[in-house]
């Protein structure tokens, strides 16, 4: 995902001279192409992520479309105050990019786990919160947030993710993307981020009788598209690499409740949430190991 992101950003920057990239002491072997081609629009601020957000907000007020890039929790959890006051309060045109969401940096242990940021960021007014499901969605989402005026967040996994779509899907604000459809299915899995690929593999390998939808937008979520899914399936499962409290599953439940209470959905489907059970992980391990340990699987 990270390579797709930087390649897409390069293409966009060649056409849009307002795009500026800030990074927090990383990017070696990934960000060099951008730095070499646009040295006047790239700055490595070092281990100073909170300062990076202030710089980004200031640059945006001078007309730049600013992308900030660092490892999962550092440009998000560490910078919540700066994101809230410097970026979101001023509706600054800043795009926060976190590489290594969830347990992608699992061997580095809890300090590098990014498992609460979706819930925290989606409570900030005006913040568009996204987690593309594969490199094709990353390509589409990078272009989308570059053209969207205002603060955005994009969670990336890391590297090596398979492509789930033949072409980059067209995205609309809050929209979802069908991944697997079977005739007559009564159960749908709604997943976000790299868990979309994990779900697709499990569904195909175990021939599970369910459809799969990717939700690259965690906030906002298109209410009409959610209503259509809820009306079509009596059973839904949400899947995310995030704490259960406040995350993607919570956003889906809130959306369904709002539709039902407004009289736009006659009957609520049964919803099962699969997420991290609101706990820290005290061991180091690979992403797959930690996902299994936390029960992030459709057969859990």
SEVOTOR-602678 format. One line per 2 residues: number of its first residue (from 1); their letters; for each residue x, y, z of C-alpha. Coordinates in steps of 0.001 Angstrom, whole numbers, plus 500000, padded with zeros to 6 digits. Example, Ala and Ser with C-alpha at 12.3 -4.5 7.8 and 13.67 -1.06 7.14 Angstrom:
BEGIN
1	as	512300,495500,507800  513670,498940,507140;
***
This chain:
BEGIN
1	xx	500000,500000,500000  502756,502474,500880;
3	xx	504438,502097,497473  501121,502590,495696;
5	xx	500490,505684,497799  503788,507378,496985;
7	xx	503606,506443,493289  500102,507887,493068;
9	xx	501130,511015,494965  504024,511475,492541;
11	xx	501653,511373,489587  499332,513864,491248;
13	xx	502195,516202,492208  503359,516368,488592;
15	xx	500009,517927,487703  499346,519861,490912;
17	xx	502103,522159,492142  500287,522719,495457;
19	xx	501023,519208,496773  503595,519236,499582;
21	xx	504864,516169,501495  506101,516165,505098;
23	xx	507449,513042,506791  508508,512191,510311;
25	xx	511952,510583,510203  511195,507731,507831;
27	xx	510610,506922,504203  513979,505511,503282;
29	xx	513509,503453,500083  509891,504682,499803;
31	xx	509774,508489,499712  513038,509179,497870;
33	xx	511409,509401,494422  509190,512250,495627;
35	xx	512037,513995,497464  514306,513785,494424;
37	xx	511720,515013,491936  510225,517734,494144;
39	xx	512921,518824,496614  511155,522159,497172;
41	xx	507934,520390,498148  509353,517787,500530;
43	xx	510588,518091,504086  511650,515445,506599;
45	xx	510883,517084,509939  512533,514328,511990;
47	xx	511130,512842,515191  508811,515806,515700;
49	xx	505364,514690,514617  503443,517294,516628;
51	xx	505549,520030,515058  504895,518403,511677;
53	xx	501155,518988,512128  501721,522648,512929;
55	xx	503907,523010,509842  501268,521261,507750;
57	xx	498521,523577,508969  500654,526635,508239;
59	xx	501597,525446,504762  497953,524720,503980;
61	xx	497050,528285,504904  499560,529412,502281;
63	xx	497691,527424,499629  499399,524031,499753;
65	xx	497691,520647,499822  499807,519054,502536;
67	xx	500354,515341,503093  501973,514211,506345;
69	xx	503437,510702,506501  504718,508588,509370;
71	xx	504285,505258,511172  500721,504605,512344;
73	xx	500410,505914,515882  502976,508715,515656;
75	xx	501143,511090,513256  497794,510259,514881;
77	xx	497675,509366,518592  500700,511506,519411;
79	xx	499251,514466,517520  495583,514499,518508;
81	xx	495703,517989,520005  497478,519438,516954;
83	xx	495101,517648,514573  492099,518969,516500;
85	xx	493182,522582,516958  495708,523351,514215;
87	xx	494213,521264,511416  490529,520454,511904;
89	xx	489421,523605,513734  490786,525687,510858;
91	xx	489488,523254,508226  493061,523078,506965;
93	xx	493718,521196,503753  495943,518599,505447;
95	xx	495992,514873,504688  497360,512722,507507;
97	xx	498809,509453,506207  499684,506648,508623;
99	xx	501610,503642,507352  501457,500432,509373;
101	xx	497946,500575,510795  496756,498000,513299;
103	xx	499421,495407,514092  501497,495919,510929;
105	xx	504501,496795,513108  503653,494037,515577;
107	xx	507248,492910,516251  507987,496396,517654;
109	xx	505274,495847,520289  502682,498159,521814;
111	xx	504512,501433,521151  504010,500838,517412;
113	xx	500470,499387,517454  497852,501637,515878;
115	xx	494563,500340,517221  492636,503344,518555;
117	xx	493115,506119,515999  490025,505489,513844;
119	xx	487713,505928,516809  489513,509022,518038;
121	xx	489750,510745,514672  486170,510096,513592;
123	xx	484924,512148,516547  486696,515275,515257;
125	xx	484288,517532,513322  484990,517767,509602;
127	xx	487601,514994,509571  487289,512460,506752;
129	xx	488609,509134,508069  489604,506423,505602;
131	xx	491169,502961,505531  491464,501558,501986;
133	xx	491261,497795,501597  493908,497128,498961;
135	xx	496435,498941,496732  493754,499676,494117;
137	xx	491650,501438,496725  494755,503284,497954;
139	xx	495286,504619,494438  491695,505847,494240;
141	xx	491666,507202,497784  494918,509134,497400;
143	xx	493436,510954,494425  490146,511447,496265;
145	xx	491614,513059,499375  493989,515185,497287;
147	xx	490942,516697,495589  488823,516921,498740;
149	xx	489172,520300,500429  489628,519883,504156;
151	xx	491276,517558,506678  491529,513853,505879;
153	xx	493133,510773,507388  494210,507650,505508;
155	xx	495329,504461,507246  497647,502249,505187;
157	xx	498796,498757,506038  502413,498347,504974;
159	xx	503466,496289,501971  502721,493132,500013;
161	xx	498922,493355,500007  497194,491659,497026;
163	xx	494974,493645,494704  491296,492806,495130;
165	xx	490017,494888,492212  490891,494671,488526;
167	xx	490889,498476,488317  491015,501242,490920;
169	xx	487369,501647,491993  485492,504902,491658;
171	xx	484934,506424,495096  482275,508758,496405;
173	xx	482410,510345,499860  481348,507718,502404;
175	xx	480754,505043,499797  481562,501339,499977;
177	xx	482967,498956,497368  481607,495424,496704;
179	xx	484408,492837,496695  482733,489406,496622;
181	xx	479106,488753,495673  477281,485406,495655;
183	xx	473742,484728,494439  471267,484488,497276;
185	xx	473656,485274,500127  471885,486239,503357;
187	xx	475018,487292,505201  477392,490144,504381;
189	xx	480795,490948,505845  481598,494658,506071;
191	xx	485326,495195,506499  487709,498116,506487;
193	xx	491437,498480,505875  493636,495455,505307;
195	xx	491044,493228,506980  489186,493339,503659;
197	xx	491926,491248,502070  492067,488921,505072;
199	xx	488309,488381,504848  488431,487774,501094;
201	xx	491073,485078,501519  489139,483325,504276;
203	xx	485827,483468,502403  487371,481996,499266;
205	xx	489492,479366,501016  486674,478151,503257;
207	xx	483895,478773,500717  481899,480756,503248;
209	xx	478389,481654,502145  478573,485417,502459;
211	xx	479175,488565,500472  481999,490991,501198;
213	xx	482013,494776,501082  484984,497052,501578;
215	xx	484333,500238,503534  487281,502505,502696;
217	xx	485486,505352,504500  485094,505011,508255;
219	xx	483714,508539,508544  481475,509598,506984;
221	xx	479562,506476,505924  477013,506942,503151;
223	xx	473644,506388,504843  471737,505385,501712;
225	xx	474322,502790,500694  474300,501395,504239;
227	xx	470492,501251,504165  470592,499269,500916;
229	xx	472956,496702,502431  470959,496450,505670;
231	xx	467734,495882,503738  469324,493129,501631;
233	xx	470973,491026,504358  469419,489812,507625;
235	xx	472915,489160,509016  475923,491470,508988;
237	xx	479443,491041,510364  481828,493954,510785;
239	xx	485569,493268,510732  488349,495656,511706;
241	xx	491888,495737,513123  490959,498245,515811;
243	xx	489627,498325,519341  485918,497495,519497;
245	xx	485063,500731,521300  484445,503575,518905;
247	xx	485813,501983,515750  484352,500895,512419;
249	xx	481827,498479,513917  480592,501214,516224;
251	xx	480181,503542,513240  478092,500916,511421;
253	xx	475868,500318,514463  475360,504059,514912;
255	xx	474456,504439,511248  471962,501558,511372;
257	xx	470347,502919,514533  469996,506376,512996;
259	xx	468353,504908,509878  465942,502820,511952;
261	xx	465000,505627,514333  464370,507945,511370;
263	xx	461966,505422,509833  464239,504722,506863;
265	xx	464938,501089,507800  462032,498857,508797;
267	xx	464021,496098,510463  467518,496090,511887;
269	xx	469754,493215,510768  471595,491091,513299;
271	xx	475104,492530,513579  478188,490753,514884;
273	xx	481273,492859,515537  484755,491364,515171;
275	xx	487366,493719,516590  490122,493865,519194;
277	xx	488376,493202,522533  489416,496533,524091;
279	xx	492734,495297,525376  496444,495916,524914;
281	xx	498752,493228,523573  501720,492649,525850;
283	xx	503699,490437,523466  505590,491088,520245;
285	xx	504672,489110,517166  503862,489240,513485;
287	xx	500705,490915,512266  499097,487555,511469;
289	xx	500030,486165,514893  498535,489122,516734;
291	xx	495393,489079,514611  494854,485433,515498;
293	xx	495577,486111,519165  492934,488850,519214;
295	xx	490345,486772,517350  490300,488904,514209;
297	xx	488990,486146,511962  485553,485283,510603;
299	xx	485681,481886,512324  486539,483312,515753;
***
